[in-house]
Structures are given as C-alpha cells and as structure tokens.
Amino acid sequence: MAGQHEESVAEVLHSSSSAAQSFVAASWCRSGLKHGLDVSAERVPELVSGCDLTQRRQQHELMLEVARPLLDQLFQTVSATGCAIMLSDNDGVILEARSNAGDRAMFDQIGLTAGGVWSESREGTNGIGTCLVEGRAVMIHRDEHFASRNIGISCMDAPVRDAAGRLVGALDISNCRDDHTAATGALIQKIVQDAARRIESGVFREFFKRHRIIDANLPGGDTALLAVDRDDLVIGATHAARHRFKLTDACLTGSRTAAEILGGEAAVSFHDSERAVLRRALAQANGNATQAAKALGIGRATLYRRMEKVGLSRG
C-alpha cells in the first residue's frame, strides 16, 4: 500500500497541472517541491522542548483558558470511537491533547501528543498543517497524507482565530483505527467546525467582556460577533463578521456605529447619541477638529463646546 501511495504522489509531483486539481494535490506539491520532503522517509516524531511548550502555552493563554473545558466536552463525545483531540498553535505545535489511555501509546508514537510538531513544512500534507496553510476546515483521510508513514491516520481539522480574527491555531480530531471511514470522518468534521466556532466565540467574548456584544446571527452558524463601546461604536469583530461586513482594522477604531455596519449608512445627526456622533466624526477626520466640525456642519468653537458637554477632551 505504501508503494502504491508513493507512486500516486510521484505522479502528482511530476504533473504540471496537478496542483490545480484539489487542495490535497496542491498540498502534496508544496510538500514535495517547495519543502523538499521525501514521501517514503521514516522519521521519528519531532517534539518541542518542555520550556518551548510552556512558552507557547503562555502566548496562547486566553485561547487555552477558553478551549480546555470545551476540549474535555468534545473528547467525551468522540472518545468511544478511538479519536484523539489536539489543539495546536499557528506553527502546528500541539498545545493540548486528549486521548483514551488505551490509545495513548499509539498517538504518542506518531507524535500526536502535546509538543508534537505538525506543520506542513515538517510533516507534509496533514490535518493540522494543511488546515493552517489553507486557513479553512479540512479533512485529510489516510492516503491523502503526503508521507507514507502517516497514511494510517485520518484527521479532521478546523482553524481557530483570536479576537482580532487572526489565525492562531487548529483544532484537530484524529483517528488511527482501521474501521474509521471517510463517511465517519465527514460527520466528525462538522463537530470539529462547531467546536472551533465555540472556541472563537468564547475567546472574543472574554477579550471584550467589558463591552456589549452583538450577535449578527449569520446563516451557517458562523460566529459573526461585533463588540461595541458605550456609544455603540464598533471596536471589535470576529473573523466571520469581518468577512461578512467587509471590515478592516481601520473600520474598528470607533469610527462606525453598529447600526451603520448592520443596517447601512446612518445619517450624521445630533438626534443620535451626540457623544457617539462627535467621536465618529473625529475618528473619521483622524482627530482634526476643523475637518470634523466641517463634516458635522458646525463651527470649530461649537464642536469644542459640544465635546466639553459630553465629556470628550480635545486630546
């Protein structure tokens, strides 16, 4: 079986058009041509040092604080099927792992354990590494892996993003049992995606816990959340919300209201919250009082009086 797999990979690597056929073929090409990996190489699992693992966990403290109880719940759901659960950072280093005692030695032997390195550049096509490269949910089932040593594994993965929408890790469920089918993997894939969204939502809500959170309720269950300050100006958005409403970091500096983002452009009027209108005008003018006053149709002296009235300093 390994020989047949190696022939399949070689055929893809020698084809000028194969990378466009599927994301797996594209990943095989990255693995063999870009990273120079050998499909038939036997390698021992790479583990980061205990000190390195501790530092990485500290860097992702908020994500892990939110994720750990969810990982425990998720493991209870899938553990009877022989699955293990991993949460990696954006380098493909596994920060947390859950597996049955009877299966743990098997997962440890192949490096699916805390500290294991599963970047695509190191292991070739695999659930964690390819998910991080693609930035989307993937399933790498058995011989879809690049390295022959990994073709007994089935991996279901979904990306995890932080409160600013940046990719910070991958949630993985892996299975090494012979009776694990692609159909079973497709069902588990849905569970992984839902759990990843719950982690993202929890991280966002915890990061903006002192602010009001608006749930945009997008179809498909994507976590589209907005964080607004006391003047209803948007200061944060999840990855799904950024994508849905075409928001950039520049849009999240307190220059747009939630009503404007969710319901179209709102007319600037002092019948709205005056403090919010002033803050938005100043933000859109990059703090230039003259330009802000002009946009509002008032004089600069009037702008300053209104700022003082609502408790905004000239600074």
C-alpha positions as CSV (number, residue, x, y, z in Angstrom):
1,M,0.0,0.0,0.0
2,A,2.9,2.4,0.8
3,G,4.4,1.7,-2.6
4,Q,1.2,2.5,-4.4
5,H,0.8,5.7,-2.4
6,E,4.4,6.8,-3.3
7,E,3.6,6.2,-6.9
8,S,0.5,8.3,-6.7
9,V,2.4,11.2,-5.0
10,A,5.2,10.9,-7.6
11,E,2.6,11.2,-10.4
12,V,1.2,14.3,-8.9
13,L,4.6,15.9,-8.4
14,H,5.6,15.3,-12.0
15,S,2.4,16.8,-13.5
16,S,2.4,20.5,-14.4
17,S,-1.3,20.8,-13.8
18,S,-1.9,18.6,-10.8
19,A,-1.8,21.3,-8.1
20,A,-4.9,22.9,-9.5
21,Q,-6.9,19.7,-9.3
22,S,-7.6,19.7,-5.5
23,F,-6.3,21.2,-2.3
24,V,-4.7,17.8,-1.4
25,A,-2.8,17.8,-4.7
26,A,-1.7,21.4,-4.1
27,S,-0.5,20.4,-0.6
28,W,1.4,17.4,-2.0
29,C,3.2,19.7,-4.4
30,R,4.1,22.1,-1.6
31,S,5.3,19.2,0.5
32,G,7.5,17.6,-2.2
33,L,8.5,20.6,-4.4
34,K,8.6,23.6,-2.0
35,H,9.6,21.9,1.2
36,G,11.7,19.1,-0.4
37,L,10.1,16.3,1.7
38,D,10.6,12.6,0.9
39,V,7.3,10.7,0.7
40,S,9.0,7.5,1.8
41,A,11.2,8.9,4.6
42,E,11.0,7.3,8.0
43,R,11.3,10.0,10.7
44,V,10.9,10.0,14.4
45,P,8.3,12.4,15.7
46,E,9.6,15.9,16.4
47,L,8.7,17.3,19.9
48,V,9.5,20.8,21.1
49,S,11.2,21.1,24.5
50,G,9.2,21.4,27.7
51,C,10.4,25.0,28.0
52,D,9.3,25.9,24.5
53,L,5.9,24.2,25.0
54,T,5.4,26.2,28.2
55,Q,6.2,29.5,26.5
56,R,3.8,28.7,23.6
57,R,1.0,27.9,26.1
58,Q,1.6,31.2,27.8
59,Q,1.4,33.1,24.5
60,H,-2.0,31.5,23.9
61,E,-3.2,31.7,27.5
62,L,-6.6,33.1,26.6
63,M,-7.4,30.6,23.9
64,L,-6.4,27.7,26.1
65,E,-8.4,29.0,29.1
66,V,-11.5,29.1,26.9
67,A,-10.7,25.9,25.0
68,R,-9.8,23.4,27.8
69,P,-13.3,22.8,29.1
70,L,-14.6,22.6,25.5
71,L,-11.9,20.1,24.6
72,D,-12.9,17.9,27.6
73,Q,-16.6,18.0,26.4
74,L,-15.6,17.2,22.9
75,F,-13.4,14.3,23.9
76,Q,-16.4,12.8,25.8
77,T,-18.4,12.9,22.6
78,V,-15.8,11.2,20.3
79,S,-13.6,9.2,22.6
80,A,-15.5,5.9,22.2
81,T,-14.6,5.9,18.5
82,G,-10.9,5.9,19.3
83,C,-10.4,9.5,18.3
84,A,-7.9,11.8,19.9
85,I,-8.3,15.6,20.2
86,M,-5.5,18.1,19.6
87,L,-5.3,21.9,19.7
88,S,-2.3,23.4,18.0
89,D,-0.8,26.9,17.7
90,N,-0.3,28.6,14.4
91,D,3.1,26.9,14.0
92,G,1.5,23.5,14.1
93,V,2.8,22.7,17.6
94,I,0.2,20.8,19.6
95,L,-0.5,22.7,22.8
96,E,-3.2,20.4,24.3
97,A,-4.1,16.7,23.6
98,R,-6.8,14.3,24.8
99,S,-6.8,10.6,24.1
100,N,-8.0,7.3,25.7
101,A,-5.5,5.6,28.0
102,G,-5.6,2.5,25.7
103,D,-4.9,4.5,22.6
104,R,-2.4,7.0,24.0
105,A,0.8,5.0,23.3
106,M,-0.2,4.8,19.6
107,F,-0.8,8.5,19.4
108,D,2.4,9.3,21.3
109,Q,4.4,7.1,19.0
110,I,3.4,9.1,15.9
111,G,3.8,12.4,17.7
112,L,0.1,13.3,18.1
113,T,0.7,14.5,21.6
114,A,1.5,17.7,23.4
115,G,4.6,19.3,21.9
116,G,4.3,17.4,18.6
117,V,5.2,19.5,15.5
118,W,2.7,19.0,12.7
119,S,3.4,21.9,10.4
120,E,3.1,21.2,6.7
121,S,6.7,22.0,6.1
122,R,7.8,19.3,8.6
123,E,5.2,16.5,8.1
124,G,3.9,17.3,4.6
125,T,0.2,17.2,4.0
126,N,-1.7,16.5,7.3
127,G,-4.7,17.8,9.1
128,I,-3.2,20.4,11.3
129,G,-0.5,21.7,9.0
130,T,-2.7,21.9,5.9
131,C,-5.6,23.4,7.8
132,L,-3.2,26.2,8.9
133,V,-1.9,26.8,5.3
134,E,-5.4,26.7,3.8
135,G,-6.9,28.7,6.6
136,R,-10.1,26.6,6.4
137,A,-11.6,23.4,7.6
138,V,-10.0,20.3,6.0
139,M,-10.2,16.5,6.3
140,I,-7.1,14.5,5.4
141,H,-8.1,10.9,5.2
142,R,-5.5,8.2,5.3
143,D,-3.6,8.1,2.0
144,E,-4.4,11.8,1.4
145,H,-1.4,12.4,3.7
146,F,1.8,13.1,1.9
147,A,4.2,10.9,3.9
148,S,3.7,7.2,3.7
149,R,4.3,6.9,7.5
150,N,1.1,8.9,8.1
151,I,-1.3,7.1,5.7
152,G,-2.9,5.2,8.6
153,I,-4.2,8.4,10.2
154,S,-7.5,10.2,9.4
155,C,-7.5,13.9,10.5
156,M,-10.4,16.3,10.7
157,D,-9.5,19.9,11.4
158,A,-10.8,23.5,11.6
159,P,-8.9,26.8,12.0
160,V,-9.2,28.8,15.3
161,R,-8.9,32.6,15.3
162,D,-8.3,35.1,18.0
163,A,-10.4,38.2,18.9
164,A,-8.8,40.2,16.1
165,G,-9.7,37.5,13.5
166,R,-6.1,36.3,13.2
167,L,-5.4,32.6,12.6
168,V,-3.8,31.3,15.9
169,G,-4.3,27.5,15.7
170,A,-6.0,24.4,14.5
171,L,-8.5,22.1,16.3
172,D,-7.9,18.5,15.3
173,I,-9.6,15.2,15.8
174,S,-7.5,12.3,14.6
175,N,-8.2,8.5,14.4
176,C,-5.8,5.7,13.6
177,R,-8.2,2.8,13.7
178,D,-8.7,0.7,10.6
179,D,-12.5,0.9,10.8
180,H,-12.6,4.7,10.6
181,T,-14.2,5.5,7.3
182,A,-14.3,8.7,5.3
183,A,-18.0,8.9,5.9
184,T,-17.4,8.8,9.7
185,G,-14.7,11.5,9.2
186,A,-17.2,13.8,7.4
187,L,-19.6,13.6,10.4
188,I,-16.8,14.3,12.8
189,Q,-15.7,17.2,10.6
190,K,-18.9,19.0,11.4
191,I,-18.3,18.5,15.1
192,V,-14.8,19.9,14.8
193,Q,-16.0,23.0,12.9
194,D,-18.7,23.7,15.5
195,A,-16.3,23.3,18.4
196,A,-13.8,25.7,16.7
197,R,-16.5,28.3,16.3
198,R,-17.4,27.9,20.0
199,I,-13.7,28.5,21.0
200,E,-13.6,31.6,18.8
201,S,-16.8,32.9,20.2
202,G,-15.6,32.3,23.8
203,V,-12.2,34.0,23.1
204,F,-14.0,37.0,21.6
205,R,-16.5,37.4,24.4
206,E,-13.8,37.0,27.1
207,F,-11.5,39.5,25.3
208,F,-14.3,42.1,25.1
209,K,-16.0,41.1,28.3
210,R,-16.3,44.8,29.4
211,H,-18.2,45.7,26.3
212,R,-21.5,44.9,24.7
213,I,-21.5,42.0,22.2
214,I,-23.8,42.0,19.2
215,D,-24.5,38.6,17.5
216,A,-25.2,39.1,13.8
217,N,-26.7,35.5,13.5
218,L,-25.3,34.6,10.1
219,P,-26.6,31.6,8.2
220,G,-24.5,28.5,8.6
221,G,-23.6,29.1,12.2
222,D,-20.6,31.2,11.7
223,T,-19.6,33.2,14.7
224,A,-20.3,36.8,13.5
225,L,-19.9,38.9,16.6
226,L,-19.4,42.7,17.0
227,A,-18.1,44.4,20.1
228,V,-19.3,48.0,20.7
229,D,-18.4,50.6,23.3
230,R,-20.9,52.6,25.4
231,D,-21.5,54.9,22.5
232,D,-22.4,52.0,20.2
233,L,-19.2,52.5,18.2
234,V,-17.8,49.2,16.9
235,I,-14.3,48.3,18.3
236,G,-14.1,44.6,17.6
237,A,-15.3,41.9,15.2
238,T,-14.8,38.2,14.7
239,H,-13.3,36.8,11.5
240,A,-16.8,35.9,10.2
241,A,-18.1,39.4,10.9
242,R,-15.1,41.0,9.3
243,H,-15.7,38.8,6.2
244,R,-19.5,39.3,6.1
245,F,-19.4,43.1,6.6
246,K,-16.1,43.7,4.8
247,L,-14.4,45.2,7.9
248,T,-10.8,46.0,8.2
249,D,-8.8,47.1,11.3
250,A,-9.3,50.6,10.2
251,C,-13.1,50.1,10.5
252,L,-12.8,49.0,14.1
253,T,-11.3,52.2,15.6
254,G,-14.5,53.6,16.9
255,S,-15.4,55.4,13.7
256,R,-18.5,53.5,12.7
257,T,-21.6,52.6,14.7
258,A,-23.2,49.1,14.8
259,A,-26.3,50.5,13.1
260,E,-24.2,51.8,10.2
261,I,-22.5,48.4,9.8
262,L,-25.5,46.2,10.2
263,G,-28.2,48.4,8.6
264,G,-26.5,50.7,6.1
265,E,-25.1,54.2,6.3
266,A,-26.8,56.2,9.0
267,A,-27.2,60.0,8.6
268,V,-25.0,62.0,10.9
269,S,-27.3,63.9,13.2
270,F,-27.3,65.3,16.7
271,H,-30.6,63.5,17.3
272,D,-28.5,60.4,17.6
273,S,-26.2,59.9,20.6
274,E,-24.3,63.2,20.5
275,R,-21.2,61.7,22.1
276,A,-21.1,58.9,19.5
277,V,-21.6,61.3,16.6
278,L,-18.8,63.5,17.8
279,R,-16.4,60.6,18.4
280,R,-17.2,59.1,15.0
281,A,-16.6,62.5,13.2
282,L,-13.3,63.0,15.0
283,A,-12.2,59.5,14.2
284,Q,-13.1,59.8,10.6
285,A,-11.1,63.1,10.5
286,N,-8.1,61.5,12.2
287,G,-8.6,63.8,15.1
288,N,-8.6,67.0,13.1
289,A,-11.2,69.2,14.8
290,T,-11.6,71.6,11.8
291,Q,-12.4,68.7,9.4
292,A,-14.7,67.1,12.0
293,A,-16.6,70.3,12.5
294,K,-16.9,70.8,8.8
295,A,-18.3,67.3,8.3
296,L,-20.9,68.0,11.0
297,G,-21.9,71.4,9.6
298,I,-20.9,73.3,12.7
299,G,-18.1,75.7,13.7
300,R,-15.0,74.5,15.5
301,A,-15.9,76.5,18.6
302,T,-19.3,74.8,18.6
303,L,-17.6,71.4,18.2
304,Y,-15.4,72.1,21.3
305,R,-18.4,73.2,23.4
306,R,-20.3,70.1,22.5
307,M,-17.2,67.9,23.2
308,E,-16.9,69.5,26.6
309,K,-20.6,69.0,27.3
310,V,-20.4,65.2,26.7
311,G,-17.1,64.7,28.4
312,L,-14.7,64.4,25.4
313,S,-11.3,66.1,25.8
314,R,-9.6,68.0,23.0
315,G,-6.8,65.5,23.1
